[in-house]
Amino acid sequence: MPKISLNGIEINYREAGQGEQTLLLIHNLTSNIDGFDQNVPELAKYYRVVAMDIRGHGRTSHEEDPDKAASFYHFDRMAEDQMALLDHLGINKFWLFGQAYWGANTALHLADRIPERVNGVVISSASMILSDETHKPYDPLGETGRANFLRMHRLAREHGMMAVYQDRLDYGQFWGPKVLGSPEILAVFARAHETTSVTAFVTPPYLTQSRRDRIAATFRQNNIPIMLLVGEDEAAHNRHYFISEMRADIPHIHVMMIPDSGHYPTIENPRDFNQALLDFYAGTAARK
């Protein structure tokens, strides 16, 4: 996979397919572009597919200095990385997918920055969760979710990311029966945790109310097609929260539930995930 210097960092990326239109995939925290291995081959039959390891993940640059982390792991900086790669590859208009909190909100920030270049957006397992120094993005997940993340952050700082992986095996944060019962899926997550920056993991990007309002207004004013995917096996509290928040921000959003999947439909049910993306993008293009 090629690696290139852009936007002040080293970016590791992959591309596949010869389609006339481009699909940009953005992964989540504790993942990397290998997590799209079951998606890229199918999607590349119809699109030129591009994906990078986001900052702090895989073979893209990591920042381990806590004093620099907040400005480094920032949604606008990550959106700028995506723009730099698109420009380098000579890509103007594109379709967009973002996975969970990091990936979805990077995608939403990207669409806000260059709405005229975005054909349509799909996000999964996420909403625009408000966060700052006192309000963390895991707070809306309830007492159990908040306790899990506080414990995982402590373990990451003290023992590294494989201690976080073990904790998720023990407590199942975002991992349901489908993940925990699959050695193949767990092996993918193990490799992803190994190459995730500890500092990135404990430094979630923040999202202010004003920024959230601006993004929502961009989608409404430009009528950017958007769909939210939620896994049928996602915790009911989280699923309802994601749907209600996104519908409040962007009323024209389409919502689809993916069966036999929890928080990670890309890897838990790639067949239905891939088809959902292809159908939404094709239907959106037909209506334009």
Backbone bond lengths (Angstrom), bond angles and torsions (degrees), N, CA, C in turn:
res aa  C-N    CA-C-N  psi(-1)  N-CA   C-N-CA  omega(-1)  CA-C   N-CA-C  phi
1 M - - - 1.459 - - 1.524 109.58 -
2 P 1.331 118.23 136.46 1.466 120.06 -176.10 1.521 112.89 -71.74
3 K 1.321 115.17 153.78 1.456 122.88 176.66 1.517 107.32 -131.60
4 I 1.336 116.34 138.70 1.463 119.63 -174.06 1.523 109.74 -146.19
5 S 1.331 116.05 150.71 1.466 122.33 177.20 1.522 108.97 -89.05
6 L 1.334 116.19 116.27 1.465 122.25 179.12 1.526 108.86 -146.44
7 N 1.307 116.46 145.50 1.467 122.61 174.45 1.534 111.76 53.91
8 G 1.329 116.57 32.66 1.454 121.06 175.65 1.518 115.68 82.19
9 I 1.323 118.60 5.42 1.463 121.69 -179.97 1.530 109.87 -136.29
10 E 1.329 115.43 168.60 1.460 121.89 172.80 1.530 108.19 -92.19
11 I 1.333 116.93 124.98 1.461 122.20 -176.21 1.526 109.85 -115.01
12 N 1.317 115.47 124.98 1.455 122.17 174.12 1.532 108.10 -97.46
13 Y 1.331 116.59 128.24 1.458 118.44 -176.57 1.521 110.90 -143.43
14 R 1.315 114.67 168.54 1.462 122.03 176.02 1.518 108.59 -134.60
15 E 1.313 116.24 152.20 1.460 120.34 170.59 1.517 108.56 -145.70
16 A 1.319 114.63 151.02 1.463 121.14 -177.70 1.516 108.29 -154.58
17 G 1.337 115.91 155.73 1.455 120.34 176.64 1.510 113.02 92.49
18 Q 1.308 114.90 156.51 1.460 121.88 -177.46 1.529 111.79 -122.62
19 G 1.326 116.94 18.39 1.456 120.28 -177.49 1.518 112.42 -62.53
20 E 1.323 115.78 155.15 1.464 120.41 178.20 1.526 111.46 -70.35
21 Q 1.335 117.21 -25.15 1.456 121.41 179.81 1.525 109.90 -108.29
22 T 1.336 115.23 154.01 1.462 121.61 -175.10 1.520 110.73 -108.92
23 L 1.323 115.85 141.91 1.459 124.00 173.51 1.525 107.78 -120.94
24 L 1.322 116.50 122.16 1.461 123.11 179.10 1.519 108.98 -102.65
25 L 1.336 116.78 124.43 1.460 122.83 179.78 1.523 109.49 -108.26
26 I 1.352 117.10 134.08 1.469 121.80 179.83 1.522 108.80 -125.57
27 H 1.330 116.10 120.01 1.469 120.56 -175.40 1.521 111.64 -84.81
28 N 1.326 115.08 176.68 1.458 122.82 -175.62 1.525 111.63 -101.36
29 L 1.314 114.95 -179.40 1.465 123.88 171.43 1.533 109.87 -55.99
30 T 1.334 116.23 147.54 1.473 123.98 -178.45 1.523 111.70 49.96
31 S 1.324 114.45 44.32 1.453 120.85 173.77 1.523 107.30 -144.50
32 N 1.306 117.13 -174.24 1.460 122.39 172.93 1.522 107.79 -166.00
33 I 1.317 117.91 -173.82 1.455 119.46 -173.91 1.523 112.97 -68.94
34 D 1.338 117.93 -17.50 1.464 119.12 174.94 1.529 111.25 -66.58
35 G 1.324 116.66 -22.31 1.455 120.29 178.00 1.516 113.50 -66.56
36 F 1.335 116.92 -11.92 1.467 121.31 177.35 1.532 112.46 -97.99
37 D 1.320 117.16 14.47 1.466 120.02 -175.82 1.526 113.20 -60.40
38 Q 1.333 116.97 -29.24 1.459 119.50 179.95 1.529 112.53 -92.27
39 N 1.311 116.56 1.80 1.458 121.37 -179.69 1.520 112.60 -110.91
40 V 1.320 116.15 -43.48 1.462 120.15 -173.94 1.527 112.93 -58.18
41 P 1.339 120.59 -46.91 1.475 118.37 -177.38 1.527 113.71 -58.39
42 E 1.336 117.88 -39.17 1.460 120.44 179.56 1.526 111.10 -74.26
43 L 1.322 117.39 -45.43 1.460 120.79 -178.35 1.525 111.46 -66.53
44 A 1.339 116.34 -30.51 1.459 120.33 -178.75 1.520 113.24 -72.89
45 K 1.326 117.68 -8.48 1.464 120.05 172.86 1.530 110.95 -69.06
46 Y 1.325 116.48 -21.13 1.465 121.28 -173.24 1.526 113.30 -122.41
47 Y 1.338 117.72 -21.35 1.462 122.05 -175.24 1.523 110.80 -134.60
48 R 1.301 114.68 158.00 1.462 120.00 162.88 1.524 105.55 -80.26
49 V 1.307 117.75 113.30 1.456 122.52 -173.12 1.525 109.74 -101.59
50 V 1.326 115.79 130.29 1.458 122.60 -179.06 1.527 108.56 -127.88
51 A 1.331 116.64 138.07 1.464 121.18 176.26 1.519 109.10 -153.24
52 M 1.317 116.97 142.92 1.469 121.72 176.20 1.524 110.40 -121.74
53 D 1.332 115.67 155.53 1.458 120.34 164.38 1.525 106.51 -70.14
54 I 1.327 117.58 122.09 1.455 119.13 179.18 1.529 109.92 -72.98
55 R 1.314 115.72 165.28 1.468 120.93 -178.90 1.540 111.43 -48.85
56 G 1.331 114.85 135.46 1.460 119.35 177.06 1.509 114.62 82.17
57 H 1.321 116.88 7.65 1.462 121.09 -175.46 1.526 110.42 -134.82
58 G 1.320 115.02 148.54 1.449 120.00 175.96 1.520 111.81 55.18
59 R 1.334 116.48 -133.14 1.464 122.37 -175.49 1.530 112.86 -100.82
60 T 1.338 117.14 6.87 1.466 120.62 172.02 1.534 108.81 -80.18
61 S 1.322 117.15 157.95 1.466 121.99 -173.95 1.525 112.99 -54.32
62 H 1.320 115.10 140.91 1.458 123.48 174.39 1.533 108.59 -110.54
63 E 1.322 116.71 148.66 1.464 122.13 171.90 1.528 107.53 -121.52
64 E 1.337 116.17 114.59 1.467 119.74 -175.59 1.532 113.13 -103.38
65 D 1.334 117.34 -1.81 1.461 120.39 178.04 1.527 108.84 -80.97
66 P 1.342 118.27 114.09 1.471 120.07 -177.52 1.524 113.38 -58.16
67 D 1.331 117.00 -29.40 1.467 119.57 -178.79 1.529 112.28 -71.60
68 K 1.326 117.61 -21.40 1.454 121.92 -179.57 1.526 112.55 -103.90
69 A 1.317 115.74 -7.60 1.468 119.87 -169.43 1.522 113.30 -65.25
70 A 1.340 117.68 -42.73 1.465 119.93 -174.18 1.524 112.21 -62.00
71 S 1.334 117.00 -37.01 1.462 119.52 179.02 1.527 111.78 -81.05
72 F 1.326 116.89 -24.63 1.466 121.33 179.58 1.518 110.97 -78.75
73 Y 1.342 116.29 -47.61 1.467 121.00 179.61 1.526 108.90 -93.57
74 H 1.311 114.31 79.11 1.466 123.37 -172.44 1.523 107.36 -133.37
75 F 1.322 117.19 136.66 1.461 119.52 -175.15 1.531 112.66 -58.62
76 D 1.321 117.98 -38.76 1.464 118.93 179.53 1.523 111.75 -68.58
77 R 1.351 117.55 -35.91 1.461 118.97 176.51 1.527 110.06 -65.01
78 M 1.325 117.08 -40.50 1.464 120.08 -179.77 1.523 111.03 -69.24
79 A 1.327 116.68 -35.59 1.470 119.61 174.55 1.524 110.34 -64.35
80 E 1.327 116.80 -38.62 1.467 120.44 178.21 1.528 111.54 -65.20
81 D 1.344 116.93 -35.11 1.469 119.91 174.62 1.525 110.31 -59.15
82 Q 1.326 115.73 -44.70 1.466 120.16 -179.61 1.525 110.70 -63.73
83 M 1.322 116.60 -43.00 1.465 120.27 178.98 1.528 110.71 -62.33
84 A 1.326 116.59 -41.27 1.465 120.22 -179.34 1.523 110.57 -62.95
85 L 1.334 116.77 -40.89 1.463 119.28 179.40 1.528 110.95 -68.45
86 L 1.318 117.18 -43.34 1.468 120.27 177.25 1.526 111.04 -57.88
87 D 1.327 116.52 -45.45 1.464 120.16 -179.50 1.534 110.72 -65.24
88 H 1.329 116.23 -40.67 1.457 119.90 178.81 1.526 111.63 -60.90
89 L 1.330 116.13 -37.39 1.464 121.26 -178.42 1.527 112.27 -85.38
90 G 1.329 117.40 -0.21 1.457 121.14 178.17 1.515 113.78 72.90
91 I 1.329 116.39 30.63 1.467 121.27 -177.31 1.522 109.29 -99.66
92 N 1.322 116.77 126.08 1.454 121.27 178.25 1.528 109.80 -95.80
93 K 1.320 117.67 -79.53 1.459 120.82 -178.30 1.530 109.92 -91.65
94 F 1.339 115.42 151.08 1.456 119.04 -175.20 1.528 110.62 -159.64
95 W 1.327 114.56 159.67 1.461 123.80 169.51 1.525 107.28 -94.07
96 L 1.329 115.96 157.21 1.460 119.03 -167.83 1.523 111.35 -140.19
97 F 1.333 115.32 136.32 1.466 121.62 171.46 1.517 109.49 -131.26
98 G 1.363 116.65 136.58 1.457 122.31 175.67 1.509 110.95 -131.63
99 Q 1.332 115.06 133.56 1.463 121.99 -172.29 1.532 111.90 -102.57
100 A 1.330 116.22 118.03 1.468 124.02 172.75 1.542 111.56 56.99
101 Y 1.345 117.32 -165.77 1.459 120.92 -165.18 1.527 113.24 -55.62
102 W 1.326 118.66 -52.94 1.463 120.45 -177.71 1.526 110.82 -69.26
103 G 1.321 117.33 -49.31 1.458 120.24 -175.59 1.519 113.31 -69.44
104 A 1.346 116.46 -44.57 1.460 120.25 -178.33 1.523 111.15 -64.42
105 N 1.325 116.96 -44.85 1.460 118.68 -177.38 1.521 112.74 -74.14
106 T 1.330 118.03 -28.08 1.461 119.21 170.04 1.519 109.75 -63.94
107 A 1.336 116.26 -42.99 1.469 120.18 178.23 1.524 111.18 -62.06
108 L 1.316 117.92 -42.68 1.462 121.24 -179.27 1.530 111.28 -66.78
109 H 1.322 116.79 -39.62 1.471 119.98 175.19 1.529 110.51 -63.77
110 L 1.317 117.02 -40.87 1.461 121.15 179.21 1.527 110.70 -61.96
111 A 1.327 116.42 -46.25 1.467 120.34 179.21 1.522 111.16 -63.13
112 D 1.314 117.10 -34.95 1.466 120.39 177.81 1.528 111.38 -66.87
113 R 1.327 116.13 -35.39 1.468 119.99 -177.59 1.531 111.91 -74.48
114 I 1.344 117.34 -37.24 1.472 120.23 -176.29 1.542 109.92 -135.44
115 P 1.325 118.00 61.83 1.470 119.91 -174.95 1.523 113.42 -61.35
116 E 1.325 117.04 -28.37 1.461 120.46 -177.95 1.526 112.26 -69.19
117 R 1.319 117.52 -14.10 1.464 120.96 -178.40 1.528 112.59 -101.12
118 V 1.308 117.40 -6.46 1.464 121.27 -173.58 1.529 110.21 -99.81
119 N 1.321 116.35 120.03 1.469 121.00 178.26 1.518 112.54 -76.37
120 G 1.314 117.04 -37.64 1.447 122.13 -177.69 1.514 109.46 -178.48
121 V 1.332 116.15 158.12 1.459 121.98 -172.79 1.524 109.98 -130.98
122 V 1.327 115.50 137.48 1.462 122.02 167.68 1.521 107.29 -122.67
123 I 1.331 116.91 133.67 1.457 121.99 172.47 1.516 108.06 -123.99
124 S 1.316 116.34 158.38 1.464 119.52 177.80 1.518 110.65 -131.74
125 S 1.330 114.88 143.06 1.469 123.01 168.35 1.524 112.75 52.82
126 A 1.331 117.04 47.94 1.468 119.16 -175.12 1.509 111.19 -162.54
127 S 1.329 113.36 164.52 1.461 122.51 167.29 1.521 106.49 -148.95
128 M 1.325 117.16 178.22 1.457 120.64 178.84 1.530 108.84 -85.97
129 I 1.329 115.60 83.09 1.463 122.02 -176.58 1.527 109.35 -76.82
130 L 1.320 116.49 124.14 1.460 120.81 178.38 1.522 109.57 -68.59
131 S 1.335 115.83 136.57 1.457 119.06 -178.18 1.520 110.25 -154.91
132 D 1.340 115.25 148.02 1.460 122.63 176.56 1.522 107.25 -158.87
133 E 1.324 117.30 -160.46 1.462 120.28 -176.81 1.528 112.77 -61.05
134 T 1.312 117.14 -30.14 1.473 119.81 -176.41 1.522 113.23 -106.92
135 H 1.326 117.82 -17.23 1.469 121.27 179.82 1.523 108.41 -119.30
136 K 1.317 116.01 110.74 1.452 121.02 -174.88 1.533 110.75 -93.27
137 P 1.341 117.33 153.07 1.466 119.53 -176.97 1.514 114.24 -65.71
138 Y 1.342 117.37 -14.84 1.461 119.38 176.89 1.528 112.73 -90.34
139 D 1.328 118.75 -6.47 1.466 120.74 -179.53 1.527 113.33 -59.00
140 P 1.352 119.67 -41.88 1.472 119.06 -179.60 1.532 114.39 -68.79
141 L 1.330 118.02 -5.96 1.464 120.24 -178.56 1.521 112.89 -79.03
142 G 1.332 117.00 0.93 1.459 120.30 178.96 1.521 111.60 90.90
143 E 1.342 115.26 175.06 1.464 120.49 -175.41 1.518 112.78 -58.77
144 T 1.323 116.19 -44.17 1.460 119.35 -177.68 1.516 111.36 -66.10
145 G 1.334 117.44 -46.48 1.453 120.45 179.29 1.512 112.07 -61.62
146 R 1.331 116.29 -41.99 1.467 119.91 179.78 1.526 110.48 -64.59
147 A 1.328 116.96 -44.68 1.467 120.57 178.76 1.523 111.02 -62.13
148 N 1.325 116.50 -39.56 1.463 119.69 179.01 1.526 111.41 -61.67
149 F 1.338 116.83 -45.17 1.462 119.17 -177.72 1.527 111.74 -69.73
150 L 1.314 118.36 -38.76 1.461 120.03 177.18 1.530 110.21 -61.12
151 R 1.324 116.31 -42.98 1.467 120.03 178.87 1.534 110.82 -66.25
152 M 1.351 117.18 -43.77 1.462 120.24 -179.80 1.525 111.14 -64.09
153 H 1.321 118.05 -37.29 1.463 120.03 177.42 1.530 110.77 -63.52
154 R 1.320 116.59 -42.21 1.474 119.74 177.88 1.531 110.50 -62.69
155 L 1.333 116.44 -44.95 1.458 120.35 179.69 1.525 111.21 -62.70
156 A 1.319 116.87 -40.29 1.466 119.99 179.48 1.522 110.95 -60.63
157 R 1.328 116.12 -46.88 1.466 119.84 -179.12 1.521 111.87 -64.22
158 E 1.328 116.51 -37.69 1.467 120.36 -173.89 1.526 113.17 -87.24
159 H 1.335 117.57 -33.83 1.463 119.55 -170.16 1.531 114.23 -131.82
160 G 1.319 119.03 -6.10 1.450 120.55 178.02 1.520 113.67 96.65
161 M 1.315 115.71 177.70 1.461 121.25 -170.69 1.526 114.18 -73.37
162 M 1.325 118.40 -24.15 1.458 117.62 177.89 1.532 111.51 -72.79
163 A 1.324 116.89 -21.47 1.464 119.59 171.63 1.524 109.94 -69.76
164 V 1.325 117.03 -33.96 1.466 121.15 174.54 1.523 110.06 -65.69
165 Y 1.322 116.24 -43.95 1.468 120.23 177.50 1.529 110.53 -57.39
166 Q 1.317 117.65 -45.88 1.465 120.70 179.51 1.523 110.99 -63.81
167 D 1.319 117.01 -38.74 1.463 120.67 179.16 1.522 110.79 -63.07
168 R 1.324 116.44 -37.79 1.467 119.22 179.15 1.530 110.21 -69.51
169 L 1.315 117.17 -32.84 1.464 119.39 172.62 1.518 110.54 -62.15
170 D 1.333 116.56 -38.49 1.466 121.22 -176.23 1.524 112.59 -77.65
171 Y 1.341 116.75 -39.28 1.466 120.78 -172.46 1.527 113.53 -111.61
172 G 1.327 117.86 -15.70 1.456 120.79 172.34 1.510 116.50 70.92
173 Q 1.359 118.78 29.85 1.463 119.13 178.00 1.525 110.50 -61.92
174 F 1.335 116.17 115.38 1.473 125.01 -177.59 1.533 112.78 66.77
175 W 1.329 117.67 3.47 1.459 120.12 178.78 1.520 109.05 -113.09
176 G 1.322 116.14 113.02 1.449 121.36 178.26 1.517 111.04 -97.04
177 P 1.332 115.86 -167.16 1.476 120.72 -177.51 1.523 113.43 -57.48
178 K 1.344 117.26 -34.30 1.466 119.35 -178.12 1.529 110.71 -63.63
179 V 1.317 116.98 -44.04 1.463 120.77 179.87 1.527 110.39 -72.24
180 L 1.315 116.45 -50.84 1.456 120.42 -174.53 1.526 112.49 -66.19
181 G 1.328 116.42 -21.67 1.458 120.12 -179.94 1.510 114.31 -94.85
182 S 1.337 117.56 4.72 1.460 121.07 -176.29 1.525 111.09 -119.07
183 P 1.321 119.18 106.35 1.471 120.85 175.95 1.531 111.95 -58.47
184 E 1.329 117.49 -33.27 1.454 120.53 -179.13 1.525 111.54 -66.74
185 I 1.350 116.20 -46.27 1.460 119.43 179.12 1.525 110.46 -66.03
186 L 1.321 117.16 -41.90 1.463 120.52 179.95 1.526 111.38 -62.72
187 A 1.315 117.30 -35.35 1.460 120.03 178.12 1.521 110.88 -64.24
188 V 1.346 117.24 -38.53 1.463 120.82 176.96 1.521 110.01 -63.42
189 F 1.334 116.85 -45.24 1.466 120.01 179.78 1.525 111.33 -66.08
190 A 1.324 117.81 -36.93 1.465 120.03 178.72 1.523 110.48 -60.80
191 R 1.328 116.78 -46.28 1.467 119.92 179.52 1.529 110.84 -64.10
192 A 1.332 116.41 -36.39 1.469 119.62 179.91 1.521 111.54 -68.05
193 H 1.337 117.26 -41.33 1.461 119.54 177.71 1.527 111.19 -62.64
194 E 1.333 117.05 -37.21 1.462 120.91 -179.88 1.517 112.27 -59.92
195 T 1.319 116.85 -30.32 1.473 120.52 -175.10 1.525 112.51 -109.51
196 T 1.330 117.28 19.13 1.464 121.61 175.27 1.523 109.60 -99.64
197 S 1.312 116.85 133.72 1.463 121.98 177.58 1.525 111.16 -65.42
198 V 1.323 115.84 131.92 1.467 120.12 174.46 1.523 110.09 -58.60
199 T 1.326 116.39 -43.68 1.462 120.25 -176.98 1.521 111.09 -65.93
200 A 1.332 116.93 -37.49 1.464 119.03 174.94 1.520 110.60 -62.67
201 F 1.311 116.83 -43.35 1.461 120.67 -177.21 1.531 111.84 -61.24
202 V 1.322 117.14 -37.71 1.470 119.96 -176.61 1.525 112.08 -94.37
203 T 1.353 117.54 5.88 1.470 121.38 -179.28 1.519 109.51 -125.27
204 P 1.319 118.53 70.93 1.469 119.22 -179.71 1.517 111.37 -66.16
205 P 1.329 117.33 136.91 1.473 119.52 177.60 1.531 110.55 -61.42
206 Y 1.321 115.41 145.10 1.458 120.81 -179.37 1.521 111.10 -92.98
207 L 1.333 115.18 158.76 1.461 121.98 177.61 1.522 108.57 -140.52
208 T 1.325 116.98 114.72 1.455 121.22 -177.93 1.529 110.83 -85.53
209 Q 1.326 115.39 164.67 1.467 120.05 178.00 1.520 110.98 -63.12
210 S 1.332 117.31 -40.57 1.470 119.52 -178.34 1.529 110.90 -65.43
211 R 1.324 116.87 -38.29 1.470 119.65 179.23 1.529 110.24 -69.44
212 R 1.309 115.88 -41.19 1.466 119.78 177.22 1.525 110.44 -60.64
213 D 1.325 117.15 -44.28 1.463 120.79 179.92 1.522 111.28 -62.43
214 R 1.329 116.08 -39.05 1.466 119.77 -179.53 1.530 110.81 -65.95
215 I 1.326 116.73 -43.93 1.466 120.22 179.49 1.523 110.31 -61.70
216 A 1.329 116.07 -47.30 1.465 120.12 -179.95 1.528 110.79 -59.75
217 A 1.335 116.59 -41.66 1.461 120.25 179.71 1.526 111.37 -64.40
218 T 1.323 116.85 -37.82 1.471 120.31 178.11 1.521 110.76 -61.61
219 F 1.330 116.89 -44.07 1.465 120.01 179.20 1.524 111.27 -65.23
220 R 1.325 116.74 -41.69 1.462 119.59 -178.92 1.524 111.30 -68.34
221 Q 1.318 116.66 -46.85 1.464 120.42 -175.66 1.520 112.59 -68.03
222 N 1.327 116.93 -33.92 1.463 120.73 -179.72 1.524 112.72 -95.64
223 N 1.339 115.66 -1.94 1.465 121.50 -179.44 1.534 110.98 50.09
224 I 1.327 116.18 46.23 1.461 121.15 -179.98 1.522 108.80 -71.02
225 P 1.320 118.69 122.93 1.472 120.30 178.40 1.527 110.65 -61.42
226 I 1.327 115.99 135.76 1.462 119.44 -178.01 1.524 110.04 -148.60
227 M 1.314 115.36 142.07 1.463 121.46 176.75 1.531 109.28 -133.07
228 L 1.321 115.43 140.90 1.458 123.33 174.41 1.523 108.40 -107.24
229 L 1.330 116.70 125.83 1.451 122.21 173.98 1.521 109.33 -101.88
230 V 1.312 116.58 132.83 1.457 121.19 175.30 1.522 108.75 -129.52
231 G 1.306 116.38 141.03 1.449 120.75 179.52 1.520 111.13 -79.00
232 E 1.307 115.63 139.25 1.462 120.69 179.37 1.523 111.94 -59.33
233 D 1.338 116.80 -30.44 1.460 121.15 -177.72 1.519 113.25 -95.67
234 E 1.338 117.64 4.88 1.471 120.83 172.47 1.524 108.19 -61.26
235 A 1.330 116.95 145.08 1.467 120.21 176.82 1.528 109.56 -50.74
236 A 1.334 116.68 132.44 1.464 121.13 -173.86 1.523 111.88 -55.70
237 H 1.323 117.00 -40.85 1.469 120.63 179.70 1.533 110.35 -59.23
238 N 1.330 116.63 -47.05 1.465 120.27 -178.68 1.522 111.32 -65.53
239 R 1.326 115.36 -44.74 1.465 120.29 -178.01 1.525 110.67 -59.46
240 H 1.313 117.30 -47.77 1.463 120.78 -179.48 1.528 111.15 -66.22
241 Y 1.324 116.32 -36.30 1.465 119.77 179.06 1.527 110.65 -64.50
242 F 1.328 117.64 -48.42 1.467 121.01 -179.99 1.534 110.69 -57.72
243 I 1.323 116.42 -45.77 1.463 120.29 -176.37 1.528 111.10 -65.91
244 S 1.327 116.46 -48.66 1.466 119.41 -176.30 1.523 111.91 -65.19
245 E 1.330 117.25 -39.55 1.457 120.37 -179.70 1.531 111.47 -67.42
246 M 1.326 116.91 -44.23 1.458 119.14 -178.87 1.527 111.40 -69.03
247 R 1.310 118.14 -36.59 1.465 119.92 177.82 1.523 111.08 -68.39
248 A 1.326 117.35 -33.16 1.465 119.49 176.88 1.525 110.91 -67.41
249 D 1.323 117.31 -37.33 1.462 121.44 -178.18 1.529 112.02 -79.14
250 I 1.343 116.36 -44.05 1.464 121.41 -174.10 1.529 107.68 -131.02
251 P 1.324 117.67 86.06 1.468 120.53 -172.31 1.525 114.83 -57.65
252 H 1.337 118.48 -26.50 1.467 119.11 -177.05 1.534 112.65 -84.38
253 I 1.340 118.07 5.67 1.455 120.70 -178.83 1.530 110.99 -63.92
254 H 1.314 116.04 139.98 1.463 122.50 174.53 1.525 107.35 -95.66
255 V 1.327 116.95 139.85 1.468 121.72 -179.62 1.521 109.06 -119.53
256 M 1.321 115.91 134.22 1.460 121.25 178.37 1.520 109.56 -134.60
257 M 1.316 116.48 135.76 1.455 121.45 177.69 1.526 109.66 -97.59
258 I 1.323 116.02 131.75 1.453 122.39 178.79 1.529 108.85 -97.90
259 P 1.333 118.12 120.42 1.466 120.12 -179.43 1.524 111.78 -71.51
260 D 1.328 115.53 161.76 1.468 121.82 174.31 1.522 111.06 53.78
261 S 1.338 116.07 41.19 1.463 120.64 -177.84 1.514 109.70 -154.54
262 G 1.323 114.56 148.85 1.444 121.32 173.53 1.514 110.50 -108.11
263 H 1.336 116.28 -122.18 1.459 122.02 -173.22 1.525 113.08 -75.20
264 Y 1.332 117.87 -17.22 1.465 121.29 -172.50 1.527 111.80 -125.69
265 P 1.318 118.74 71.24 1.474 120.16 -177.62 1.523 113.66 -62.45
266 T 1.338 118.04 -25.01 1.464 120.42 178.85 1.520 111.86 -56.84
267 I 1.322 116.38 -35.39 1.460 120.81 -174.98 1.525 112.63 -112.92
268 E 1.347 117.33 -24.77 1.462 120.27 -179.78 1.525 112.18 -79.03
269 N 1.321 116.30 -37.25 1.465 120.80 178.08 1.524 109.07 -143.31
270 P 1.339 116.56 69.99 1.466 119.24 -175.47 1.520 113.62 -63.12
271 R 1.310 118.56 -30.41 1.465 119.72 -178.69 1.519 110.92 -61.93
272 D 1.326 117.44 -52.31 1.461 119.94 -178.79 1.521 111.55 -72.44
273 F 1.331 117.02 -32.86 1.468 119.97 176.02 1.524 110.63 -61.89
274 N 1.322 116.37 -51.07 1.470 119.94 -179.00 1.518 111.04 -58.10
275 Q 1.335 116.51 -43.96 1.459 119.61 -178.20 1.525 111.34 -67.19
276 A 1.325 117.02 -36.00 1.468 120.01 178.37 1.531 110.71 -61.89
277 L 1.345 116.70 -43.90 1.462 119.56 177.65 1.522 111.14 -62.98
278 L 1.307 116.49 -49.29 1.468 119.99 -177.39 1.527 111.29 -60.33
279 D 1.331 117.41 -42.48 1.461 120.53 -179.06 1.524 111.34 -66.77
280 F 1.334 116.77 -42.07 1.464 119.30 -178.57 1.517 111.19 -66.65
281 Y 1.318 117.23 -46.39 1.460 119.82 -179.69 1.523 111.24 -64.16
282 A 1.347 117.07 -42.49 1.471 119.85 -179.49 1.531 111.04 -66.10
283 G 1.339 116.01 -41.30 1.455 119.36 179.26 1.512 112.20 -65.98
284 T 1.318 116.10 -39.01 1.470 120.75 178.34 1.522 110.55 -64.87
285 A 1.340 116.78 -43.47 1.463 120.63 179.53 1.521 111.19 -63.52
286 A 1.339 116.84 -37.17 1.469 120.70 -178.55 1.517 111.77 -67.75
287 R 1.323 116.75 -27.46 1.470 120.41 -177.95 1.519 113.02 -85.53
288 K 1.336 117.19 -11.01 1.468 119.32 -176.85 1.529 110.78 -80.25
